[in-house]
Amino acid sequence: MRVQQLILKNRADIDAVLAPLAAMQPQLVLVFGACAYFSTPELTAALRRQLPGAVIAGCSTAGEIAGKRVYDGSCVITAISFAHTAVAIADAIICDMADSHEAGQRLAQALPQDGLTAVFMLGTGVAINGSALIAGLQAHLPPGVTISGGLAADGGAFRQTWTLGPRGAADNAIVAVGLYGEHIRLGYGSHAGWEAFGPARKVTRCVDNVLYGLDGARALDIYKLYLGDHARDLPGSGLLFPFEMLSAAHEKSNVFRTILAVDEEQGSLTLAGDILADGYLKLMHSSTNRLIDGAEMAARGVKLHPDTLGDQLALLVSCVGRKLVMGDRVEEEVEAVAEVLGRGATCIAGFYSNGEIGITQPHGACQLHNQTMTVTVLSET
């Protein structure tokens, strides 16, 4: 397995910049960039000209990760040439949020399944129920196939995001990259780093990912009470105060939910994924140091394979909310991951997202995460 990476910082003469990647004849090219690179056809056309034999997948971001750096307004392109692993790609249109589960099902059915080992999925980051999307995908994949990835972002605006797949750049598509065979090795880790404040509140009314009631009161009223002056900046300020989901027995799930939208008339909160209807929610906040520690814990959870040959690629998907909390220190969480992985990651790529997709333990179920650093390490034997 060989990996090569480049960073576009403007959209001029893209063909010349891409030319070095063509020489390695990659099977897979991952593209993470600002919205401007996807809203016009130049980048997609250049990728297809220069890399006609490659599977090309990507999405828009709230910040691009390359090596130990975090960029804004750029485009990080990572090319992978496998020695023994086959690659396939599929996509599906998602009509609206209510279509999330069925869209995941259609995506799974479009992806060849014989020999499938792992899926890297990229979804639109607005008008989507990420947990329903994953459930639909996972239910129609062969047993044991792992899923990781993330939801596209648009710099925290939550208006229009883009994915890149077989039909080019689209604002209403979900994309799945399938990795096939016995030689691909994957390691996963995820951790958050948020701290609870206030009591756990009983979910008294919700429909899928829309929360209407907490402790018998309107959910939005309870939420505003805790936010204080930050309430005037909703829904944007919701990125700083996610919920952790607890079970009916108050057991921690280590799954967080970000607020995507508020409805003043209904008094409701739209979250990025489904809510446990019989569970509890606890409000969370954090500091830069806690989030950096959480990123380090995510990296420590990755099981690296010592018998790998060639390069190893670490794919980092972190949350736009974490980026807002850390501000100018955001690179420190990427540096923390890189330090832990050491030589276990020849190359690091990734992005800041509207939702992270991954598992929290070996052979565990895939889940939608918010406000979490997720790490996927790819290598080959």
C-alpha positions as CSV (number, residue, x, y, z in Angstrom):
1,M,0.0,0.0,0.0
2,R,1.3,3.4,-1.0
3,V,-0.1,6.8,0.0
4,Q,0.6,10.2,-1.5
5,Q,-1.0,13.5,-0.5
6,L,-1.2,17.1,-1.8
7,I,-2.9,20.2,-0.7
8,L,-4.7,22.6,-3.1
9,K,-4.8,26.2,-1.8
10,N,-6.4,27.7,-4.9
11,R,-8.4,26.5,-7.9
12,A,-5.9,27.6,-10.5
13,D,-4.2,25.1,-12.8
14,I,-5.5,22.0,-10.9
15,D,-4.4,19.6,-13.7
16,A,-0.7,20.5,-13.1
17,V,-1.0,20.1,-9.4
18,L,-2.7,16.7,-9.8
19,A,-0.2,15.3,-12.3
20,P,2.2,13.7,-9.7
21,L,-0.7,11.6,-8.4
22,A,-1.4,10.1,-11.8
23,A,2.1,8.5,-11.9
24,M,1.3,6.2,-8.9
25,Q,-2.0,5.0,-10.6
26,P,-4.1,5.0,-7.3
27,Q,-7.2,2.9,-6.9
28,L,-8.7,5.3,-4.4
29,V,-8.6,9.1,-4.1
30,L,-10.1,10.9,-1.1
31,V,-10.9,14.6,-1.4
32,F,-11.8,16.8,1.6
33,G,-12.1,20.5,0.9
34,A,-14.0,23.8,1.3
35,C,-17.4,24.1,-0.3
36,A,-16.0,26.3,-3.1
37,Y,-14.1,23.3,-4.6
38,F,-17.4,21.3,-5.0
39,S,-19.9,24.0,-6.0
40,T,-18.1,24.5,-9.4
41,P,-17.1,21.6,-11.8
42,E,-13.4,22.4,-12.3
43,L,-12.0,20.1,-9.5
44,T,-14.2,17.1,-10.4
45,A,-13.4,17.4,-14.1
46,A,-9.6,17.7,-13.4
47,L,-9.7,14.6,-11.1
48,R,-11.4,12.5,-13.8
49,R,-8.9,13.7,-16.4
50,Q,-5.8,13.1,-14.4
51,L,-7.0,9.9,-12.5
52,P,-9.3,8.1,-14.9
53,G,-8.9,4.7,-13.3
54,A,-9.4,5.8,-9.6
55,V,-12.4,5.6,-7.4
56,I,-12.9,9.2,-6.3
57,A,-14.8,10.1,-3.1
58,G,-14.9,13.2,-0.9
59,C,-16.9,15.9,0.8
60,S,-17.0,19.5,1.9
61,T,-15.8,20.3,5.3
62,A,-15.5,22.7,8.2
63,G,-11.7,22.4,8.1
64,E,-9.3,20.0,6.4
65,I,-6.8,17.8,8.1
66,A,-3.4,16.9,6.5
67,G,-0.5,15.7,8.6
68,K,-0.5,17.6,11.9
69,R,-2.1,20.7,10.3
70,V,-5.7,21.9,10.1
71,Y,-6.5,24.1,7.0
72,D,-9.5,26.3,6.1
73,G,-10.4,27.1,2.5
74,S,-8.1,24.4,1.0
75,C,-8.6,21.0,-0.5
76,V,-6.6,17.9,0.8
77,I,-6.3,15.1,-1.8
78,T,-5.0,11.8,-0.7
79,A,-4.3,9.0,-3.2
80,I,-4.0,5.4,-2.2
81,S,-2.5,2.5,-4.2
82,F,-3.3,-0.9,-2.8
83,A,-1.3,-4.0,-3.5
84,H,-3.9,-6.6,-2.7
85,T,-7.2,-4.7,-1.9
86,A,-10.0,-4.1,-4.4
87,V,-12.1,-0.9,-4.2
88,A,-15.7,-0.1,-5.3
89,I,-17.9,2.9,-4.9
90,A,-21.7,3.5,-4.8
91,D,-23.9,6.4,-4.1
92,A,-27.6,7.2,-3.5
93,I,-29.7,10.3,-3.5
94,I,-31.3,11.2,-0.2
95,C,-34.7,13.0,-0.7
96,D,-35.1,14.5,2.8
97,M,-34.5,13.7,6.4
98,A,-37.4,11.2,6.5
99,D,-35.7,9.3,3.7
100,S,-32.5,8.7,5.7
101,H,-33.1,5.0,6.6
102,E,-34.2,4.1,3.1
103,A,-31.4,6.0,1.5
104,G,-28.9,3.9,3.6
105,Q,-30.6,0.8,2.5
106,R,-30.4,1.8,-1.2
107,L,-26.7,2.7,-0.7
108,A,-26.0,-0.8,0.7
109,Q,-27.8,-2.5,-2.1
110,A,-25.9,-0.5,-4.7
111,L,-22.5,-1.6,-3.3
112,P,-21.0,-5.0,-4.4
113,Q,-21.0,-7.2,-1.3
114,D,-18.9,-10.2,-2.3
115,G,-15.7,-10.1,-0.3
116,L,-16.6,-6.8,1.3
117,T,-14.6,-6.1,4.4
118,A,-15.2,-2.4,5.3
119,V,-17.1,0.7,4.2
120,F,-16.0,4.3,4.4
121,M,-19.2,6.4,4.1
122,L,-19.6,10.1,3.5
123,G,-23.1,11.8,3.8
124,T,-24.6,15.1,3.2
125,G,-24.5,17.1,6.5
126,V,-27.9,18.8,6.4
127,A,-31.4,17.5,6.1
128,I,-30.3,14.1,7.2
129,N,-30.8,11.8,10.2
130,G,-27.4,10.3,10.5
131,S,-28.2,7.5,12.8
132,A,-31.1,6.3,10.7
133,L,-28.9,6.5,7.6
134,I,-26.3,4.2,9.3
135,A,-29.0,1.8,10.5
136,G,-30.4,1.4,7.0
137,L,-26.9,0.8,5.6
138,Q,-25.8,-1.6,8.3
139,A,-28.9,-3.7,8.1
140,H,-28.2,-4.6,4.5
141,L,-24.5,-5.2,4.6
142,P,-22.9,-8.7,5.3
143,P,-22.2,-9.5,8.9
144,G,-18.9,-8.3,10.2
145,V,-18.5,-5.4,7.7
146,T,-17.3,-2.3,9.6
147,I,-18.4,1.2,8.8
148,S,-16.6,4.5,9.4
149,G,-16.7,8.0,7.9
150,G,-18.5,11.3,8.5
151,L,-21.1,13.8,7.4
152,A,-20.1,16.7,5.2
153,A,-19.9,20.2,6.6
154,D,-20.0,23.8,5.3
155,G,-17.9,25.6,7.8
156,G,-20.6,25.5,10.5
157,A,-23.3,27.3,8.4
158,F,-25.5,24.1,8.2
159,R,-27.0,25.3,4.9
160,Q,-25.5,23.4,2.0
161,T,-22.9,20.6,2.0
162,W,-21.4,18.5,-0.7
163,T,-20.3,15.0,-1.3
164,L,-18.2,13.7,-4.2
165,G,-18.9,10.3,-5.8
166,P,-19.8,8.6,-9.1
167,R,-22.2,11.3,-10.2
168,G,-19.7,14.1,-9.4
169,A,-20.3,16.7,-6.7
170,A,-23.8,16.8,-5.3
171,D,-25.6,18.3,-2.3
172,N,-28.1,15.5,-1.9
173,A,-26.0,12.3,-2.2
174,I,-24.5,9.8,0.2
175,V,-21.4,7.9,-0.9
176,A,-19.9,4.6,0.2
177,V,-16.4,3.3,-0.6
178,G,-16.1,-0.5,-0.2
179,L,-12.8,-2.2,0.6
180,Y,-12.5,-5.8,-0.3
181,G,-10.4,-8.8,0.5
182,E,-8.4,-10.4,3.3
183,H,-5.3,-8.2,3.2
184,I,-6.9,-4.9,4.3
185,R,-6.4,-4.1,8.0
186,L,-8.3,-1.5,9.9
187,G,-8.0,0.0,13.3
188,Y,-10.7,2.2,14.9
189,G,-10.8,4.6,17.8
190,S,-13.2,7.3,19.1
191,H,-13.5,9.5,22.1
192,A,-15.1,12.8,23.1
193,G,-13.8,14.7,26.1
194,W,-16.9,16.5,27.2
195,E,-18.1,17.1,30.8
196,A,-21.6,17.0,32.0
197,F,-23.3,19.8,33.9
198,G,-26.8,19.9,35.4
199,P,-29.0,16.9,36.1
200,A,-30.0,14.3,33.6
201,R,-33.4,15.1,32.0
202,K,-36.0,12.5,31.1
203,V,-37.0,12.4,27.4
204,T,-40.8,12.8,27.6
205,R,-41.5,13.3,23.9
206,C,-39.5,12.7,20.8
207,V,-40.0,11.6,17.2
208,D,-36.8,10.1,15.6
209,N,-34.3,12.9,15.9
210,V,-36.7,15.7,16.9
211,L,-36.9,16.3,20.7
212,Y,-40.1,17.9,21.9
213,G,-40.2,17.3,25.7
214,L,-37.8,17.0,28.6
215,D,-39.1,16.3,32.1
216,G,-42.6,17.2,30.8
217,A,-41.6,20.7,29.7
218,R,-40.8,22.0,26.2
219,A,-37.3,20.9,25.3
220,L,-36.3,24.2,23.8
221,D,-37.3,26.0,27.0
222,I,-35.2,23.7,29.2
223,Y,-32.3,24.0,26.8
224,K,-32.4,27.8,26.8
225,L,-32.5,27.9,30.6
226,Y,-29.1,26.2,30.7
227,L,-27.6,28.2,27.9
228,G,-28.3,31.6,29.4
229,D,-26.9,34.4,27.2
230,H,-25.8,31.8,24.6
231,A,-29.4,31.1,23.8
232,R,-29.7,34.2,21.7
233,D,-27.2,32.6,19.2
234,L,-29.1,29.4,18.6
235,P,-28.9,27.2,16.7
236,G,-25.2,27.9,16.1
237,S,-24.4,28.1,19.9
238,G,-25.8,24.6,20.2
239,L,-22.5,23.3,18.8
240,L,-20.9,24.3,22.1
241,F,-23.4,22.5,24.3
242,P,-24.3,19.0,23.0
243,F,-26.3,16.3,24.8
244,E,-25.0,12.9,26.0
245,M,-27.6,10.2,25.7
246,L,-28.2,8.0,28.7
247,S,-30.3,4.8,28.9
248,A,-33.5,4.4,30.9
249,A,-31.2,3.1,33.7
250,H,-29.0,6.2,33.5
251,E,-26.2,4.2,31.9
252,K,-23.7,6.2,29.8
253,S,-23.7,5.6,26.0
254,N,-20.7,7.7,25.1
255,V,-22.8,8.9,22.2
256,F,-23.4,12.6,21.9
257,R,-26.0,14.6,19.9
258,T,-25.5,18.1,18.4
259,I,-28.4,20.5,17.9
260,L,-29.0,21.2,14.2
261,A,-32.1,23.4,14.4
262,V,-34.7,24.8,16.8
263,D,-38.4,25.4,16.3
264,E,-39.6,28.3,18.5
265,E,-43.3,27.6,17.8
266,Q,-43.1,23.9,18.6
267,G,-40.5,24.4,21.3
268,S,-38.4,21.5,19.8
269,L,-34.8,20.7,19.1
270,T,-33.7,18.9,16.0
271,L,-30.7,16.7,16.8
272,A,-28.2,15.2,14.4
273,G,-29.3,11.6,15.1
274,D,-32.0,9.6,16.8
275,I,-32.8,9.9,20.5
276,L,-33.5,7.1,23.0
277,A,-37.2,7.6,23.5
278,D,-37.2,6.0,27.0
279,G,-33.8,7.5,28.0
280,Y,-32.3,10.6,29.5
281,L,-30.2,13.5,28.1
282,K,-27.5,15.3,30.0
283,L,-26.1,18.6,28.8
284,M,-22.4,18.8,28.2
285,H,-19.7,21.4,27.9
286,S,-15.9,21.3,27.5
287,S,-12.6,23.0,27.4
288,T,-9.8,22.9,24.9
289,N,-7.6,20.7,27.2
290,R,-10.3,18.2,27.7
291,L,-11.0,17.9,24.0
292,I,-7.3,17.4,23.3
293,D,-7.2,14.7,25.9
294,G,-10.2,13.1,24.3
295,A,-8.5,13.1,20.9
296,E,-5.5,11.4,22.5
297,M,-7.8,8.8,24.0
298,A,-9.3,8.1,20.6
299,A,-5.9,7.4,19.1
300,R,-4.9,5.1,22.1
301,G,-8.0,3.1,21.3
302,V,-6.8,2.2,17.8
303,K,-5.5,-1.3,17.4
304,L,-2.5,-1.1,15.0
305,H,-1.4,-4.2,13.1
306,P,2.4,-4.8,13.3
307,D,2.5,-7.1,10.3
308,T,1.5,-4.4,7.7
309,L,3.6,-3.7,4.6
310,G,4.0,-0.3,3.1
311,D,2.3,3.0,4.1
312,Q,-0.5,3.3,6.7
313,L,-3.2,6.0,6.4
314,A,-5.0,7.5,9.4
315,L,-8.3,9.1,8.6
316,L,-9.4,11.6,11.2
317,V,-13.0,12.9,11.4
318,S,-13.6,15.4,14.1
319,C,-16.6,17.7,14.8
320,V,-17.1,21.3,13.9
321,G,-18.2,21.9,17.4
322,R,-14.9,20.8,18.8
323,K,-13.2,23.2,16.4
324,L,-15.3,26.1,17.6
325,V,-14.4,25.4,21.3
326,M,-10.6,25.0,20.6
327,G,-10.3,27.9,18.2
328,D,-6.7,28.7,17.4
329,R,-5.6,25.6,19.4
330,V,-7.5,23.2,17.2
331,E,-4.3,21.7,15.7
332,E,-3.3,20.4,19.1
333,E,-5.9,17.6,19.0
334,V,-4.5,16.5,15.6
335,E,-1.0,16.7,16.9
336,A,-2.1,14.6,19.9
337,V,-3.4,11.9,17.6
338,A,-0.3,12.0,15.5
339,E,2.0,11.6,18.5
340,V,0.1,8.6,19.8
341,L,0.0,6.8,16.4
342,G,3.7,7.6,15.7
343,R,4.9,5.4,12.9
344,G,1.6,3.7,12.8
345,A,0.4,6.5,10.5
346,T,2.6,7.3,7.5
347,C,0.0,9.8,6.3
348,I,-2.9,11.6,8.1
349,A,-5.9,13.0,6.3
350,G,-9.4,14.0,7.4
351,F,-11.9,16.7,8.0
352,Y,-14.1,18.6,10.5
353,S,-17.6,17.3,10.1
354,N,-21.3,17.7,10.9
355,G,-21.3,14.1,12.3
356,E,-18.7,11.4,12.8
357,I,-19.3,7.7,11.9
358,G,-17.4,4.9,13.7
359,I,-17.3,2.2,16.3
360,T,-16.2,2.6,19.8
361,Q,-14.7,-0.9,20.4
362,P,-13.5,-3.8,18.3
363,H,-16.4,-5.6,16.6
364,G,-18.8,-3.1,18.1
365,A,-21.8,-1.6,16.3
366,C,-21.2,1.4,14.1
367,Q,-22.9,4.6,15.4
368,L,-23.3,8.2,14.5
369,H,-21.3,10.4,16.9
370,N,-21.3,14.1,17.4
371,Q,-18.6,16.2,19.1
372,T,-16.2,13.2,18.9
373,M,-12.8,12.6,17.4
374,T,-12.9,9.4,15.4
375,V,-9.8,7.7,14.0
376,T,-9.6,5.0,11.3
377,V,-6.2,3.5,10.4
378,L,-5.9,1.7,7.0
379,S,-3.1,-0.7,6.2
380,E,-2.4,-3.8,4.2
381,T,-0.6,-7.1,4.8
